Structures are given as C-alpha cells and as structure tokens.
Amino acid sequence: MKNVFLVSLTLASMSILCGCYSTSETLSEADYGSNAANFEKDTVAKSSAPSSTYVFGWGSLPAELARPRGGTTQGTPVELAPARMLPLAEIAAASSSFEKDRAAILSLVGDYRTSFHFMESLGFYPEHVPTRPYHSWTTEEVRVLEDRGDFISLQHTLVMHFEMEDGTVMEPMVMKHWRQDWTYEDTDLHTFRGNATWVRERREPESVSGGWSQSVWQVDDSPRYEAIGRWTHDGNRSIWTGENSWRPLPRREYSVRDDYDVMEGFHRIVIVPTGWVHEQNNWKRVAGDASIVPEYRGHELGIDRYERIVSPSLDRSDSYWEKTGAYWGEVREAWKDVYENRDHFSMRSKVEGRSQFEYHFEYAARLKAGEIYDPAKGAAFARETIESFLTDSKGKARY
C-alpha cells in the first residue's frame, strides 16, 4: 500500500490529524462545502450521477454519495493478532462483578488497527437528503496511565507507519490521541451542556451503584464528555452501555456542518475475540438549555473497530511518553484542579488565533526533540494555557 500524500509533521498537519476520531482528515470546501447549506447543495448536485451503489440502511444511492469521506492516507500493511476465546480468561476468572468490570476495562489495552465508521441514518427537515458516510483508520496503542483499583486511565497514542513511493518506510509518526478515564460509582461528574460549556452534576450514590463513569478527553487533555454506564457479563458477552449524554461535535462533523452543535446519545463497548467494538447511537441536536423543547437535525450510527495487531510494532510510543509524559501529567493535574474547584466553565475555541492543542503540542514537541524538561516551568505553562481558554471559570452551576 502506498501513501497518497506525504505527511508533514508540522502544527498545521497536526490540526488535520488530531481531530477526534479522525486520522487524516482531508476535507475541502470544494468537496463538502463550508457550511450546512453548501453541504446539502453539494450532496444534491452529486446525486444526479448516473451510477449507483448499495449502502447499508439506504439501499441504492448515487455512487458519489456512497463513496465515504474521511482520511485518505494509507499505511503499511498490518498483521492481525489471532482471535481469542470468549469470555476472556481474566474476566471468567474474576471473583466479583467489580473485578470482572476491571478485567474488561483493562482488556481494552493493546496495539490496534482502529477504523471509524459513521453514517447519517435520517434527517428531520424536509430538504434532508442522504449524505456521504464517513470512514478513516489508524494504528494506535492503548496503554495504562494509572490504575488505582476504582480508577483506571487509558491513553491512546497514534503510531502510523507510511510507505513511500520508492518502497521505503519512513520513520513512524507518533502522536498523542484521546484518553478515557474510568471511575467506579462516580458521584461527581462534569457533563457537557452545549455552547462549549461543562457543568458539575452530582449523582446520588444509589443511582450509580455498580456503575462506572467513562470520561473522554480530547487529544490536548481538555474535556469532551462524561457518562455513567454499567458493565454486564453474560456468558461470553461483556458489554458496557452508557447512559444518554451530550457531547460536543467531533472534527468529522464540525468541519462540514454548522447547523447543529450537540450530539446526544448513548454508547456501547463490546469485547470481541479480535479486540473490542465501540458502538455509537447519536442524535444531532441544536444546542440549548435542557429544559427547552429540543430541535433535532438528524441521527447517525457509528461503529469504531479496535482490532488487535502483532505488526507493525507500535513501541515507538514508549520514547514519546518517556520524553513528554511528565508534561502531560501536569496538564492532567491542571484539569483536575479545574474540575475540583469549578462547578461551571466554558472554553474559548481559540486564543490569539490558535487552538488549545497547538500550545500543548508545541511544548511537547520541544521535549520530544530533546529539550530538558523543567517541572516548574512545565506546570506553569500547562496551567496558564488552560486558564487562558476558560471563561466563567468561577461561576456556579446554572442548569
């Protein structure tokens, strides 16, 4: 497999590669339009193409609509790991429901070929037409950052191998990806409320009994969403199902849509012989106070597949975390303080024309290149950067 274009490890390319659930987003205004009106006009124009292709859930669609949008970069071939028997031995051997849950969460660790698949299944407005499905992929490592028994933090790291046109394989590209934190019987959450705003939500202990919250963080460790869910272990089936929750739009959507700004839905994580599958059921909602009668634009289904691999090696991530891990630890601590001390906060999308991840990634890139880390300066930079993006940072919960 050959790479379609050369990868440049600049901050500009990072802004393309670091979108949540997007490995190599190459969207353009010519392809999809810069706003919802152009997006719909584009799909209508392409719908006149004479050829058609079958698309699950839609039947026969014009070929241009059936062709997925998303990443186009191709990497070196992967070798998949052998499938495992279910239930996993560590889950079957666990002595309690709590330990079975822990074994299931820790089974998410490993090296994967990850593919992301999303399809808009319906629309709620008269002019709605089918839109192109989304597909991208990557190879990534999931590692344990912290395990305190009732708290487990898992870090995803992209490690991409690209084959050049002359057949040589370039040095792997290593990039910090998203993070998921699991907390047992979590009663103190910060949930997304639309308009780049997060609000503390206190839960009664009985409402979270036996449950685990999954808190998902962006590539720069800023918050994304948090939801309570429960693991069920039934014979050879282990599944975590989250409660209905709100989430900000991922890059694959906000780069082409501006007619809604909240995803509302639930998630499922399923352990399978080849790894695990993350299922999403998402309603596309116009933001507003939760008490207001909602307006929905559409609905999408998503399946993210995490397939275990034995090659290529993703060990290059070890060097990255050895050099940058202390700084990212300070970033996490800074966000921990925000969560402990603020009932309500909102975030700016840019400060001085730059996104938050650009500041953090630039600092980490200097450490990766060999700059000696100064803990005091690193901690100060992390906290000052995060604070500069916060608004209403001392406000109380309004919802």
DABEL-V290675 format. One line per field, one symbol per residue. phi: phi as a letter, one per 40 degrees, with the letter a starting at -180 (. if undefined). A space follows every 10 residues. Layout:
phi=???
//
This chain:
phi=.bccaccbcb cccccccccd facacbcacc cbgcaccccc ccccccccdc cbbcbdgbgc bddcccccch cbcbbccbbc cccbcbcddc cccccaddcc ccccccccci bbcbbbbbac cabbbdccbd bccbaaaaba bbbccaabgc abbbbcbcbb bbccccgcbc dccbadbcbb bbbcfcbbbb bcbgffbbbc bcbcdccbdg cbcbbbbccc gccbaaacab cbbbgcbbbb bccdabaccc ddbccbbbca abbbibbbbb cbdciabbcb bbccbccidd ccdcbbcaab bbbbbbbcbb accbcccdcd cccbdccccc cccccdcdcc bbcaabbcca bfgbcccccc ccccccccch cccbdccccc cccccccccc bfcbccdbb
//
